[in-house]
Amino acid sequence: MIEGSAEFGRLVAEVEESGERVRLTADGEPTEVLLPAAELAALEYWAARYAKGARPEAEPAQEYPPGPTEYGPYIGYRHPHGGMTLTRGRVVVAELRDADTVAWLEQQAMFGRQGYMGPKQSAAFAEFLARQAPVGDDGR
């Protein structure tokens, strides 16, 4: 795995600069996703609107995660349930999550966004509905 190498710090820099995800694979299958912190925050927000909370997490590892790890100018903080938060200075710039969790979040976020109407859209829809004749009232 690339994690723990100098190459990993370069990938974090690429995510921070481009705002694009990096998928880590093993035997051609995605295993983890390195994504911008803001993108993960948005996915978690919209997923929570639909799923009414976060995905149930597996039991934490028996051992507490090791201390922070340096990757060039970045510091990685491992989570007990897996994944890592990466910072530069005092700013969170990227997150590392397993590919299954990111796929689940994307699906839940899609459902959460589909059911949302902004204030202007909601007001316009309410106005539209108010102009409609009652169901079954054909004016006869």
C-alpha positions in Angstrom: 0.0 0.0 0.0 1.2 3.5 -0.8 0.1 4.8 2.6 3.0 5.6 4.7 5.3 6.4 1.8 6.4 9.8 0.4 4.2 9.1 -2.6 1.1 9.3 -0.3 2.0 12.9 0.6 2.2 13.7 -3.1 -1.3 12.2 -3.6 -2.7 14.3 -0.8 -1.2 17.4 -2.4 -2.8 16.5 -5.7 -6.2 16.2 -4.0 -5.8 19.5 -2.2 -4.7 21.3 -5.4 -7.1 19.8 -7.9 -10.1 19.1 -5.7 -10.3 15.7 -7.4 -10.5 12.3 -5.8 -7.8 9.7 -5.9 -8.9 6.0 -5.8 -6.4 3.5 -4.3 -6.7 0.0 -5.7 -5.5 -3.5 -4.9 -5.5 -6.1 -7.6 -7.5 -3.6 -9.8 -10.3 -3.2 -7.3 -10.9 0.1 -5.5 -10.1 -0.3 -1.8 -9.9 3.3 -0.5 -10.7 6.8 -1.7 -8.7 9.9 -0.9 -11.1 12.9 -1.3 -11.2 16.6 -0.5 -12.5 17.2 3.0 -15.2 19.6 1.7 -16.6 16.9 -0.6 -16.8 14.4 2.2 -18.6 17.0 4.4 -21.2 17.6 1.6 -21.7 13.8 1.0 -22.2 13.3 4.8 -24.6 16.2 5.0 -26.9 15.1 2.2 -26.6 11.4 3.2 -27.8 12.3 6.7 -30.8 14.1 5.2 -31.9 10.8 3.7 -30.5 8.2 6.0 -31.3 10.1 9.2 -27.8 9.7 10.4 -24.4 8.2 9.6 -23.8 4.7 8.4 -23.5 2.2 11.2 -19.8 1.6 11.7 -18.1 -1.7 12.5 -16.6 -2.3 15.9 -13.4 -0.3 16.3 -10.1 -2.1 16.1 -8.9 -3.5 19.4 -5.9 -1.3 19.4 -6.1 2.5 19.5 -4.8 4.0 16.2 -1.1 4.9 16.3 -0.2 8.6 16.7 -0.3 11.1 13.9 1.8 10.3 10.9 3.7 12.9 8.8 3.4 12.9 5.0 5.6 15.8 4.0 3.6 18.9 5.0 0.6 16.9 5.9 -0.4 15.2 9.1 -2.6 12.1 9.0 -4.9 11.2 12.0 -6.2 7.6 11.9 -9.8 7.0 13.0 -10.6 4.0 15.3 -13.2 2.7 12.7 -10.9 3.1 9.8 -10.1 6.0 7.5 -7.9 9.0 8.1 -8.2 12.8 8.3 -5.3 14.7 6.7 -4.4 18.2 7.7 -1.9 20.9 6.5 -1.1 23.4 9.2 -4.4 23.6 11.1 -6.6 23.0 8.1 -8.3 19.8 7.2 -7.6 19.2 3.5 -8.5 15.6 2.7 -10.1 12.4 4.0 -9.2 8.8 3.4 -12.2 6.4 3.5 -12.8 2.9 2.3 -14.4 2.6 -1.1 -17.5 0.9 0.2 -18.3 3.7 2.6 -17.8 6.4 -0.1 -20.1 4.5 -2.4 -22.8 4.2 0.3 -22.5 7.9 1.1 -22.8 8.8 -2.6 -26.0 6.8 -2.9 -27.6 8.2 0.3 -26.5 11.7 -0.7 -28.2 11.3 -4.1 -31.5 10.4 -2.4 -31.1 13.2 0.1 -30.6 15.8 -2.7 -33.5 14.5 -4.7 -36.0 15.2 -1.9 -34.7 18.7 -1.3 -36.2 22.0 -2.5 -34.6 25.3 -1.8 -36.7 28.1 -0.3 -37.3 29.8 -3.7 -38.3 26.5 -5.4 -40.5 25.5 -2.4 -42.3 28.9 -2.5 -42.8 28.6 -6.3 -44.2 25.1 -5.9 -46.6 26.1 -3.1 -47.8 29.0 -5.3 -48.3 26.6 -8.2 -50.3 24.1 -6.0 -52.5 27.0 -4.7 -53.6 27.8 -8.3 -54.6 24.2 -9.0 -58.3 23.2 -8.9 -59.1 20.7 -6.1 -58.9 17.1 -7.2 -62.2 15.8 -8.5 -63.7 19.3 -8.9 -64.1 19.5 -12.7 -66.4 22.5 -12.4 -69.7 20.7 -13.3 
